[in-house]
Amino acid sequence: MPASEESYAYSWGVRDTDDGGNSWSLAAYVRSLHDAIMVFWVSNHAYRQGRWNLEDRASDLTLGIMNRTRSAAA
């Protein structure tokens, strides 16, 4: 990450941010204590200009994965 204020640590991009994303990758982690489900997903491509943007859809995608996991566990 030349010319960046970010650091790289064992495959994790590390920086202070309000939303957990940056211009090139995105990760989401959600844990439900009620039913012991944990979802973690990461993409090395957060958006494609004019086509799609995972930052805009991250919440819906994460909840969708969690709901599919619940259905599979039932």
Buried (B, 14 or more C-beta within 10 A) or exposed (E): EEEEEBEEEEEEBEEEEEEEBBEBBBBBEBEEEEEEBEBEBEBEEBBEEEEEBBBEEBEEBBEEBBEEBEEEEE
